[in-house]
Amino acid sequence: MDKHSLVQLICAVGALLVGVQVCTATITCYSCTDGPDIDSGLPFDSHCDDYYYHGFTQYLFGYDACGITIFDNGYVIRGCFGEKDLDDGECIYGDDNSTTCICKTDKCNTESYCSQCGYPRPTPTTTGNPLTSTYATTEPPASLTCYECIGCATVDSSTPVISNASYQSCLTTVFLNSSNVVRGGSYDQHPDGECAEHAETLSCWCLQNLCNNKEFEL
């Protein structure tokens, strides 16, 4: 019997003996960080920012949610969350410029870069376009496919991609303080080729499949 099943059995027996539910939720989450200076108590794994992460896991009694936290320098934390009022798919924006997305099934905190949370931030106020755009004015296809990666100044055939009928644009974001580049899909509507600067990030949107392959020249 595995550990998860054993805990469930103990909870069930306890409930029968005392007549009340004696155990709270438990969940297994991927657990790691790739930030060398992040004091999280989690295992360090240089691959923690991989889109398809399947490394270290954590099984915590009393926790019922998993999460992915992405900082503005591109470093990632994956782990368990015990707050009971968190909803599946919820987004949390930290004062430290972090974005966290929540999920509520075992090992769900992988194969995502929090695109539903508008990572790295909700859509910023649009300013002038600091980059020269070569995109034609057009409408996005019915289901948009975008490159999805962190720390990818360039892309190639091995770069992960993601498709979603709800995406309105593909997004490329560069962190100005580190030149780290993040690519993904966006649920927000933007004109093709629009760019916006917000605090320490610069983001550009485009409307064709795999169009977020451009390199930033800063």
Protein Blocks (a to p, Z undefined) as FASTA:
>chain_A
ZZklmmmmmmmmmmmmnopafbdcddddddddfbfkbcghpacdfklmpmblcbddddde
hiabdcddddfkopacddddfbfkbcehiacddfkopacdddfbehklghiehlmnopab
dcddddddfbdcfbdcddddfbdcddddehiabacfklccdddfkbgbdcddddfklopa
cddddfbdcdehiacdehjaccdddfbehklmcccdZZ
